[in-house]
Amino acid sequence: MRRLILVGLVIILAGGGFWLWWWYTHREREPAELALYGNIDLRQVQLAFNNNERIAAVMAQEGDRVKQGQVLAKLDRSRLEPQVAQAEAQVAAQKQMVEKLRNGSRPEEIAQARANVVSAKADVAKARQQFERVEKLTAVRLNSGSEVRAVSQEDVDNAKAALDVAQAKLDVNQKALDLAVLGPRKEEIAQAEAQLRGNEAQAAFLRQQLADTILYAPSNAIVRTRLLEPGDMASPQKPVFSLALTDPKWVRAYVSERDLGKVSPGMAAAVVVDSFPGRRFEGWVGFVSPVAEFTPKAVQTEELRTSLVYEVRVFVKDPQDELRLGMPATVYLDWRNGADRPKDAQPLKAIN
């Protein structure tokens, strides 16, 4: 009896071991790498002038590689240059006016004003003597006791008017001397300084407009489209070039909700495209969307089209500029090891 029980236990243990071995060897294993599917993406710039003017020259063609700061096109400057010269001349003239008011009256001007006062005082004294002389001659008594008029009343009035005019001129010259000694009012200086600032602002605005007649490349890029030609009228609403920025590049891929927990920003990634079989481009996860969306029709995944997915932006290093916009790409993430992004990868805040 004991032997039968022992044999039964051995059979049960052997069966359990065989079942565990079969389950372990035949169970569905989850791959170590997570594969995401998407397309190569990059930023594009619609480059336009800030001014409304005729285009004078265009120095780039479709397909040209341009560097940051390179001149791409120029506008006609014949109307702006005289305006800038006029504004700068107004600034120079107003600066001299402000300097003149700050310095006040010159010693020679004050001396001239004093001399004018002295001259006016002499004229007053002369006019007063003339008036007094004429006034005494209005009535002369003869030896017979009768009076005769030596001058007319009109002569008296004229002498009196001449005295009043001389006195008024003295007052005017005295006030002019007082103003010359005091110098300009502070309100006049403040007004002149404000006018100078306005002239300088206008000159700066015109100089900036003149500088905007040259169109520079904002960064290293490739000219995708040349939209305007010399002779066309440029405006801020009409781009001259369409540029494709070569850095950064990324893959816009999508991950299902089931695999979302395996993806996190900063993870190292490998990008594979059909044009370079057997080659992997280094990259890292830069962005994971917090909002779910339906799978775009342009993206091929193994899940149903109607399933909800999350956008993932995987930045990829392409120093030789071999990846092109729209290339289908596959992204592999080693989610089990949780590898970090490359040390020489650009910070996310600098490329977002």
C-alpha positions in Angstrom: 0.0 0.0 0.0 2.8 2.4 0.9 4.5 1.5 -2.3 1.4 2.4 -4.4 1.1 5.8 -2.6 4.8 6.5 -3.3 4.4 5.6 -7.0 1.3 7.8 -7.3 3.2 10.8 -5.8 6.1 10.3 -8.2 3.6 10.2 -11.2 1.9 13.4 -10.0 5.2 15.2 -9.5 6.5 14.1 -12.9 3.2 15.2 -14.5 3.4 18.6 -12.8 7.0 19.0 -13.8 6.2 18.1 -17.4 3.2 20.6 -17.5 5.4 23.4 -16.1 8.1 22.6 -18.7 5.6 22.6 -21.5 4.0 25.9 -20.3 7.3 27.7 -20.0 8.6 26.6 -23.4 5.3 27.2 -25.2 4.0 30.4 -23.6 3.9 33.6 -25.6 7.0 35.6 -24.8 6.8 39.3 -24.8 9.6 40.8 -27.0 12.4 42.7 -25.2 12.2 45.6 -27.7 9.1 47.6 -28.2 8.6 48.5 -31.9 6.8 51.8 -32.9 6.0 52.9 -36.4 5.9 56.4 -37.8 7.5 58.8 -40.2 10.5 61.1 -40.2 9.5 64.7 -39.4 11.2 68.0 -39.3 10.4 71.7 -38.9 9.8 74.0 -41.9 10.1 77.8 -42.1 8.1 80.1 -44.4 10.7 83.0 -44.7 9.4 86.4 -45.7 10.6 90.0 -45.7 9.3 92.5 -43.0 9.0 95.3 -45.6 6.7 96.0 -48.6 9.2 96.7 -51.4 10.4 95.4 -54.7 12.8 92.4 -54.6 16.2 93.3 -56.1 18.0 90.0 -55.9 17.5 86.4 -54.9 20.7 84.4 -54.1 19.5 80.8 -53.4 17.9 78.0 -55.4 15.8 75.0 -54.6 18.0 72.3 -52.9 20.7 74.7 -51.7 22.1 74.1 -48.3 22.3 77.4 -46.5 23.9 78.3 -43.2 22.7 80.5 -40.4 23.2 84.2 -41.2 23.6 83.6 -45.0 22.1 86.3 -47.2 19.3 84.8 -49.3 17.6 87.8 -50.9 17.6 91.6 -51.0 15.1 94.4 -51.5 15.4 97.7 -53.3 16.9 100.3 -50.9 16.7 103.4 -53.1 13.7 104.9 -51.3 14.7 104.0 -47.7 18.3 105.2 -47.8 17.3 109.0 -48.2 14.8 108.6 -45.4 17.4 107.3 -43.1 19.8 110.1 -44.0 17.1 112.7 -43.4 16.2 111.2 -40.0 19.8 111.1 -38.9 20.2 114.8 -39.9 17.2 115.7 -37.8 18.7 113.9 -34.9 22.0 115.7 -35.3 20.2 119.1 -35.5 18.1 118.4 -32.4 21.2 117.3 -30.4 22.8 120.7 -31.1 19.6 122.4 -29.9 19.6 120.4 -26.7 23.2 121.2 -26.1 22.6 124.9 -26.7 19.8 125.0 -24.1 21.8 123.1 -21.6 24.8 125.4 -21.9 22.6 128.5 -21.5 23.5 132.0 -22.7 27.1 132.8 -23.7 29.0 135.6 -21.9 29.0 137.5 -25.1 25.2 137.3 -25.4 24.8 138.6 -21.8 27.3 141.5 -22.5 25.3 142.4 -25.7 22.1 142.4 -23.6 23.7 144.8 -21.1 24.9 147.1 -23.8 21.4 147.2 -25.3 20.1 148.2 -21.8 22.6 151.0 -21.5 21.8 152.3 -25.0 18.0 152.2 -24.2 18.7 154.2 -21.0 20.5 156.8 -23.0 17.6 157.0 -25.4 15.2 157.5 -22.5 17.3 160.3 -21.0 17.5 162.1 -24.4 13.8 161.7 -25.0 13.0 163.0 -21.5 15.2 166.1 -22.0 13.5 166.8 -25.4 10.1 166.5 -23.8 10.9 168.8 -20.9 12.4 171.4 -23.3 9.3 171.4 -25.5 7.0 171.5 -22.5 8.7 174.7 -21.3 8.2 176.4 -24.7 4.4 175.8 -24.7 3.9 179.3 -23.1 6.4 182.2 -23.1 5.6 185.5 -21.3 6.7 188.7 -23.1 7.8 192.0 -21.4 4.4 193.5 -22.1 2.9 190.8 -20.0 1.2 188.9 -22.8 1.9 185.2 -23.5 2.7 183.7 -26.8 2.9 179.9 -27.8 6.4 179.0 -29.1 5.5 175.4 -30.0 2.3 173.7 -31.0 0.5 171.1 -28.9 1.3 168.5 -31.6 5.1 169.0 -30.9 4.4 168.4 -27.2 2.5 165.3 -27.9 5.2 164.0 -30.2 7.9 164.5 -27.6 5.8 162.7 -25.0 5.2 159.8 -27.4 9.0 159.6 -28.1 9.7 159.4 -24.4 7.1 156.6 -23.9 8.6 154.6 -26.8 12.1 155.0 -25.4 10.9 153.9 -22.0 9.2 150.8 -23.5 12.4 149.9 -25.4 14.3 150.1 -22.1 11.9 147.8 -20.4 12.2 145.3 -23.3 15.9 145.3 -23.2 16.0 145.0 -19.5 13.7 141.9 -19.7 16.0 140.4 -22.4 19.0 140.9 -20.1 17.2 139.2 -17.2 16.4 136.2 -19.5 19.9 136.0 -20.8 21.3 135.9 -17.2 18.7 133.2 -16.1 19.2 131.0 -19.2 16.6 128.7 -20.7 13.7 127.3 -18.6 14.0 123.7 -17.5 10.7 123.0 -19.3 12.2 124.1 -22.6 15.2 121.8 -22.0 12.9 118.9 -21.2 10.8 119.6 -24.4 13.9 119.7 -26.5 15.2 116.4 -25.0 11.8 114.7 -25.6 11.9 115.9 -29.2 15.4 114.4 -29.5 14.2 111.1 -28.2 11.4 111.1 -30.7 13.8 111.8 -33.6 16.2 109.1 -32.4 13.3 106.6 -32.3 12.3 107.5 -35.8 15.8 107.2 -37.1 16.2 103.8 -35.4 12.9 102.6 -36.9 14.1 103.6 -40.4 17.5 102.0 -39.9 15.8 98.8 -38.9 13.6 99.0 -42.0 16.8 99.4 -44.0 18.4 96.4 -42.3 15.2 94.4 -43.1 15.8 94.8 -46.8 18.3 91.9 -46.5 16.8 88.4 -45.8 19.1 86.1 -43.8 18.8 82.3 -43.1 17.5 81.9 -39.5 19.5 78.6 -39.1 21.1 75.8 -41.1 18.5 74.6 -43.5 17.7 73.3 -47.0 15.8 75.5 -49.5 12.7 73.5 -50.4 10.9 76.1 -52.5 11.8 79.4 -54.1 8.5 81.3 -54.2 9.4 84.8 -55.4 11.7 86.2 -58.0 13.5 89.6 -58.6 11.0 92.2 -59.5 8.2 90.7 -57.4 6.7 92.9 -54.7 7.5 91.4 -51.3 5.4 91.7 -48.2 5.3 90.1 -44.7 2.4 88.0 -45.9 4.2 86.6 -49.0 7.1 84.1 -48.2 10.1 84.2 -50.4 11.5 80.8 -49.4 10.3 77.6 -47.8 13.1 76.2 -45.7 13.5 72.7 -44.2 15.5 72.8 -40.9 17.9 69.9 -40.8 18.3 69.9 -37.0 16.5 68.5 -35.1 14.9 65.6 -36.8 12.5 63.2 -35.1 10.1 60.3 -35.8 6.5 61.0 -35.1 5.3 57.5 -33.9 2.4 56.2 -31.9 2.1 53.8 -29.0 -1.0 51.9 -27.8 -2.4 52.3 -24.4 -1.3 48.8 -23.5 2.4 49.7 -24.1 2.2 53.3 -22.8 3.7 52.4 -19.5 6.9 51.1 -21.2 7.7 54.4 -22.8 9.1 57.4 -20.9 10.9 60.6 -22.0 14.7 60.2 -22.1 14.7 56.6 -23.1 17.3 55.6 -25.6 15.9 54.5 -29.0 17.1 53.0 -32.3 15.6 54.2 -35.6 15.5 52.0 -38.7 14.4 53.1 -42.2 14.0 51.1 -45.3 16.5 53.2 -47.3 19.4 52.0 -45.0 18.7 48.3 -44.2 20.7 46.9 -41.3 21.6 50.3 -40.0 20.3 51.9 -36.8 20.2 55.6 -36.1 20.7 56.6 -32.4 17.9 58.6 -30.8 15.9 59.2 -27.6 12.3 59.7 -26.6 11.7 63.4 -26.3 8.0 63.7 -25.8 5.0 61.5 -24.9 1.6 63.0 -25.5 -0.6 63.2 -22.4 -3.8 63.0 -24.6 -5.0 59.9 -26.5 -6.1 60.1 -30.2 -7.2 57.8 -32.9 -4.5 56.2 -35.0 -3.7 58.4 -38.0 -4.4 56.6 -41.4 -0.8 57.3 -42.5 0.6 55.2 -39.6 0.7 51.4 -40.0 0.5 49.4 -36.8 -0.6 45.9 -35.9 -3.5 47.2 -33.9 -6.9 48.1 -35.3 -7.1 51.6 -36.9 -9.9 52.6 -34.5 -7.8 51.9 -31.3 -6.6 54.8 -29.2 -2.9 55.6 -29.3 -0.6 58.2 -27.9 1.8 60.3 -30.0 5.5 59.8 -29.2 8.2 62.1 -30.6 11.6 60.3 -30.9 14.5 62.6 -31.7 17.1 61.0 -33.9 20.8 62.0 -34.6 21.5 62.4 -38.3 24.9 64.2 -38.6 25.2 63.2 -42.3 21.7 64.6 -43.1 20.6 61.3 -44.7 17.0 61.1 -43.4 14.3 62.8 -45.5 11.0 64.2 -44.6 8.2 61.7 -44.6 10.4 58.5 -44.6 8.6 55.6 -43.0 10.6 54.6 -39.9 10.5 52.0 -37.2 11.6 52.9 -33.6 12.9 50.2 -31.3 12.8 50.9 -27.5 14.7 48.6 -25.1 12.1 49.0 -22.4 13.3 46.2 -20.2 16.7 47.7 -19.6 15.4 51.3 -19.5 18.5 52.7 -21.2 19.0 56.4 -20.9 19.3 58.8 -23.8 22.8 59.4 -25.2 25.0 61.8 -23.2 25.6 64.1 -26.2 21.9 64.4 -27.0 20.5 68.0 -27.0 18.3 69.0 -24.1 14.6 68.8 -24.8 13.9 72.4 -23.9 16.4 73.5 -26.6 14.7 71.7 -29.4 11.0 71.7 -28.5 
